[in-house]
Amino acid sequence: MFHVEHWLSMDNVFPKRKWMRLRNYDYASQKVYFITLCTQNRERILSEIVGRGLDPSVRAEVTLMPYGSIAEHDLLEIPNHFPNVEILNYAIMPDHLHILLALGCREAAAEGSRPLPTVSTIIGQYKAGVSRKCKRAIWQKYYHDHIIRNQLDFEETWKYIDNNPLQWVLDGKA
């Protein structure tokens, strides 16, 4: 026999999924966003990273794999689809992708142009397009975002993206 009380009490059994975006925040506002996308099951299908000895002053070498080349091509095409969006910096890692994305920081294509897209719209279309070209789903469902708050935050994030391949090597993941 079906007992509703049993199912109502099951709410405590399952973990509550944390809301990934800030509530009541306009993700179409003119800001710079730090986005991280991970591959499904953290598969290392985007790139290979090779260190050059133990000298930390030498950058690690990133070689894109076929899916990584598709991901880079489509990433660099985003401003062609969304005229008010600019890709400021990025790193394609073996199992994830970091993007520093500026929304509304470029001049509008024409007066009366479309309103700014949301970050979710941009990332959703990007992920779908890459997966379609790869002929398989390659991304985790969710992504991480961080709204850049000031110049120091911007500079630290830029540095983090630039140093991520070398850090991969130093962490022994290469």
C-alpha positions in Angstrom: 0.0 0.0 0.0 1.2 3.5 -0.8 1.8 5.8 2.1 2.3 9.5 1.4 3.9 10.0 4.8 6.7 7.6 3.8 7.6 9.7 0.8 7.3 13.0 2.6 9.7 11.8 5.2 12.1 10.8 2.4 12.9 14.5 1.9 15.4 14.2 4.8 17.1 11.2 3.1 18.2 12.9 -0.1 20.7 15.8 0.0 19.4 19.2 -1.0 21.0 20.4 -4.2 22.7 23.7 -3.6 21.5 26.5 -5.9 24.5 27.3 -8.1 23.7 30.9 -9.0 23.2 33.9 -6.7 19.5 34.3 -6.0 18.1 37.6 -7.3 21.3 38.5 -9.2 20.9 39.7 -12.8 23.3 37.5 -14.7 22.8 39.7 -17.8 24.4 42.7 -16.0 27.6 44.4 -17.3 30.2 42.4 -15.4 33.2 40.2 -15.8 32.6 36.6 -14.9 35.0 33.7 -14.1 33.5 30.5 -15.4 34.7 26.9 -14.9 33.2 24.1 -16.9 34.1 20.5 -16.1 33.9 17.5 -18.4 31.6 14.7 -17.6 33.1 12.4 -15.0 36.2 14.7 -15.2 37.3 12.8 -18.3 40.7 14.1 -19.6 39.5 14.7 -23.1 40.3 18.3 -23.8 44.0 18.6 -23.6 47.3 17.2 -22.5 49.7 19.2 -20.3 53.4 18.5 -20.3 55.8 20.2 -17.9 59.3 21.3 -19.0 61.5 20.0 -16.2 61.3 21.4 -12.7 61.8 25.1 -13.5 58.6 26.8 -12.4 59.5 29.9 -14.5 58.9 27.9 -17.6 55.2 27.6 -18.7 53.7 24.1 -19.1 52.9 23.2 -22.6 49.2 22.6 -23.4 48.4 20.4 -26.4 44.8 20.4 -27.4 43.1 17.1 -28.2 40.3 16.9 -30.8 37.5 17.8 -28.4 39.7 20.6 -26.9 40.2 22.1 -30.4 36.4 22.1 -30.9 35.9 23.6 -27.5 38.5 26.4 -28.2 37.1 27.1 -31.7 33.5 27.5 -30.3 34.7 29.5 -27.3 36.4 32.0 -29.6 33.2 32.2 -31.7 31.0 33.3 -28.7 31.5 37.1 -29.5 30.3 36.5 -33.0 27.0 35.1 -31.7 26.7 37.5 -28.8 28.1 40.9 -29.9 28.3 42.3 -26.3 30.4 39.5 -25.0 34.2 39.2 -24.9 36.4 36.3 -24.0 39.2 38.0 -22.0 41.3 34.9 -21.1 40.9 31.2 -20.9 42.7 27.9 -20.2 41.7 24.6 -21.7 42.8 22.0 -19.2 42.5 18.2 -19.6 39.2 17.9 -17.7 38.0 21.4 -17.4 37.9 24.9 -19.0 38.4 28.3 -17.3 36.9 31.4 -19.0 37.2 35.0 -18.1 34.1 36.4 -19.8 33.1 40.1 -20.1 29.4 40.7 -20.6 28.3 44.1 -21.9 31.8 45.5 -22.1 32.0 45.8 -25.9 30.1 48.5 -27.9 26.7 47.3 -29.0 26.6 46.1 -32.6 23.9 48.7 -33.4 21.6 51.0 -31.6 18.6 49.2 -30.3 20.4 45.9 -30.4 19.1 42.9 -28.4 19.3 43.0 -24.6 22.4 41.4 -23.0 22.1 37.6 -22.8 22.5 35.9 -19.4 25.6 34.0 -18.5 23.4 30.8 -18.4 22.3 31.4 -22.0 25.8 31.9 -23.3 27.2 28.9 -21.4 24.2 26.7 -22.2 24.5 27.4 -25.9 28.2 27.0 -25.9 28.1 23.6 -24.1 25.3 22.3 -26.4 27.2 23.4 -29.5 30.5 21.8 -28.4 28.7 18.5 -27.4 26.8 18.5 -30.7 30.1 18.8 -32.7 31.8 16.2 -30.6 28.7 13.9 -31.2 28.5 13.2 -27.4 27.7 15.0 -24.2 31.1 16.1 -22.8 30.2 18.5 -20.1 28.9 18.2 -16.5 25.4 19.6 -16.1 26.4 22.5 -14.0 29.2 25.0 -14.1 30.9 27.3 -11.5 30.8 31.0 -11.8 32.4 33.8 -9.9 31.5 37.5 -10.4 34.6 39.6 -10.6 34.2 42.3 -7.9 37.2 44.6 -8.4 40.6 45.1 -10.1 42.5 43.0 -7.6 40.0 40.1 -8.1 40.3 40.5 -11.8 44.2 40.4 -11.7 44.2 37.4 -9.4 41.8 35.5 -11.5 43.7 36.3 -14.7 46.9 35.0 -13.0 45.1 31.9 -11.8 44.0 31.1 -15.4 47.5 31.7 -16.8 49.1 29.6 -14.1 46.7 26.7 -14.1 48.5 24.6 -16.7 51.8 24.9 -14.7 50.0 24.2 -11.4 48.6 21.0 -13.0 52.2 19.9 -13.6 53.4 20.9 -10.1 50.4 19.0 -8.6 51.7 15.9 -10.3 48.6 15.5 -12.6 50.5 15.6 -15.9 
